[in-house]
Amino acid sequence: TQYVHQVVVLNEGQYDYTNQIQVTPVSLGSYNPQTGVYANFTTINGARFASDVEVDEANIYVAADDMLYVYNKDSKLQVSSIAVEGIRKIAFWNDMVVVTRGAATTLNSYLQVYNKSDLTLAFELDATSGPMYSCDGVTVDGDKAYIAVNNSFEWGNYVGFLGEVDLLSHNYSETDLGPNGLNPENVMVQNGQVYVFSNKNFDGSSVSVVDGGSVQVYSVASESS
């Protein structure tokens, strides 16, 4: 009988930037669907916030503040960690971890790829050969990574691009999502089409479909009140 062994939950925490106080710590927990029991198994001290969690066959990978953490998914013990300034979201490609980055300061690279085995840097695209702005969501389909490029740390000066990286050749290209596709946050792929969720200027949201370079914004949410 096959069943879900556990659901891993990343609690992003709450940090008071005005008073520089950690109100609620970042923590990682596990929910057992069979027993209905949830329990935190670690608190990530020193992290002001967390932004992503992904699970492979053996481990749990967590992006938290400026760190990438790895935990064994059965023992729940930390296996390794590495400092990654501005780490945002993560995705897997073969035996590697694709990482997007963003920060209020200028970074030399907004896309990096690390080896799972020892978290050494496999390669990166600098801001000339890769994305020029802060990035967010990333998804991998085959040997291509699709990235939400949004410049999100420059308030009110957002951009809206879907970045595409050939992970074999390291070639990079972008698709402009237009004025209704500003501030993209999440990317998904299904049946060869790429779906991008954008937050615009926080006055509404949109979903774009990118298919072979053509862009269609097929749903724009009503503006928030």
N, C-alpha and C positions, 0 to 999 in steps of 0.2 A: 504494500500500500504506500502510495506516495502522498506526502503532506508537507505543508510549510513548517519547517523546523522553528524558525524564529523570524520576527520582523524587527529590524534594527532601526532605532529611532534616535535621531540627532536633535538634541535640544539646544537651540542657538544661543541661549543665554540673554541677559540684558545688562548693558553697560551704560552708566550715567556719564556721558562725555563731559557735561558741565562740571560735575564735581569729581570726575575721574574715580568713580566707585563702581565696582562690580556688584550690581543689585542681585542678579541671578547668575550662577556660574554656568558655563557651558558643560553639558554632560552627554553621555552616550548610554543608551539603554536598550533593552531587548524585551520584546513582547512574545509570549508563547501562545499561539492561537489555540492549542489543545487545552491548556489549563486556564487561559484567560488571565495569566499573571504577567504583569510588567514590572521590571526592576531596572534601575540605573546600575551599570556596572563600572563606570568610571566617571570621574570629574576631571575636565581638562583645565587645570589651574593655569592662570596666566593668559588664557585666551579671552579676549573681550567679546568675541562673537564666533560663530561657526557658519559656514556657507554651503557645505556639501558633504554627503556621505555616499559611498559606493561600496558594493560587496562583490568579491569574486569568489572563486572556488575555495579559497583558503582564508582570506583576510578581509578586514573591514578597513577602508581608507577614508580618512576624515580630513577635510580642509577646514582649519580653524585659525582665524586671525592670520598670522604670517607663518603658519606651520602646516606640514603634511604629516599626519600620524597614521601608523599602520597597527592594527590589532588583530590577533588571531581570533577568528570568528567562533571557535569552539571554547578555547580557554578564556577568552576575553582579555588576555594579557597583551600589553603593548609590545610589539615586535621591533619597531623602529620608528624613527621620525627624522625630518629634515626641515630646515628653515627655508621657506619659499615666500619672499616678500610679495604681498599683494595677492596671494592665492585666492581664487574665486571658486571655480568649479573643476571637476575632474571627470575623466572618462577613460575607459580601457581600450588599448589597441595591442593585440597579441600579448606579449609579456612586458608591456610598458603602460605608463600612466600619463595621459595627456592632461595638461594643466593650463587653465586660463588664468590671467592675472589682471589686476587693476588696482590703481592707487591714486591718491591725491597728488603725489609727486610723479614725475616722469620716470618710467622704467625703460631699460634698454631692450626688453623683450616682454611681449604680452602673451606669448605662447611657448610653453616648454614641455618637453617629453622626458620622463624619467624611467629608468629601468626598475621593474618591480623587485628584482632580486636584491638590490642593495641601495636603491634610491639614488644612484648616480645619474647625472644628467646625460641623457642619450643625445639629444640635440635640442636646439631652440631656433626660433625665427626672430631675428632682431626687428626693430621698429622700421627698418628700411625694406627688408625682404618679406616681412609679415605684417600683422595688424599694427596700425599706428596709434591706436587708442585703446583704452581700457576695455577688457572683454568680460563676458559673463558666461552664459550657458554654452555647453559644448556637447556634441553627440558624435559618435563614430559609426560610420556605415561602411563596411568593407575596409578599404585602405584610405578612406577619406574622413577628415574631421570637419564638421560644420560648426561655426563659432558665431555667437552673438557679439557683435562689435558695437559698443554704445557710448564710450567716453563718459561713463556714468559718474565719475568722480568730479567732473567739471559741471557744477550745477547750472542748469539752464542752457548749456551748450552741447546738448547730446547729438550724437550722430546715429545713423541707422544703416548698418551694413551686415550682410551675411557673409562671413569669411569662409572660404573653402581651402583646406590644406590637403594636398596629396602627401600622405605620410611616408610614401616610398621615395618620391623624388624631392619632397620638401617644397614643391611649387605652391604658391599661394595666389589666390584671386579673390575678388570681392564682388558682391552684388548689392547695388544701392537699393534699399527698400523704400525710398521716397519719403515725403513729409509725414505720411501716416505710419511709417515704420520706424520712427525715431525711438531710441532707447530700448533696443531688443534685449530680452532677458533670458528667454528659453528657446531651445531649438529641438525639434523632433523630426524624424525621417520615417516615412511609410510609403511603400510601393514606389520608390524612386522620387517622391516629392518631399521637399523640405518645408516644414511648417515652423514659422517663427512667431512667437508671442512678444509684442512690444508694449511698453508702458507709456510711450509718447512723452509728453511733458507732465505726466501725472494728472492730466486733465481728461483722461480716457485711456483706452487700450485698443490694440488691434491684433489681428492674426493675418500674417502674410503667407502665401504659398509661392514657393520658388520651384520652378520646374524647367530644367534646361536653360537657365538664365533668364527666363521670363518671370515677372513678378506680378502677382495679383493680390491685392488686399481685399479679401472676400468678406471680412466681418470687422466692423469697427464698433466697439461698445459705446453706449451712450456716455456722455461726459459725466464724471462724478460730481455730485452736488457738494 
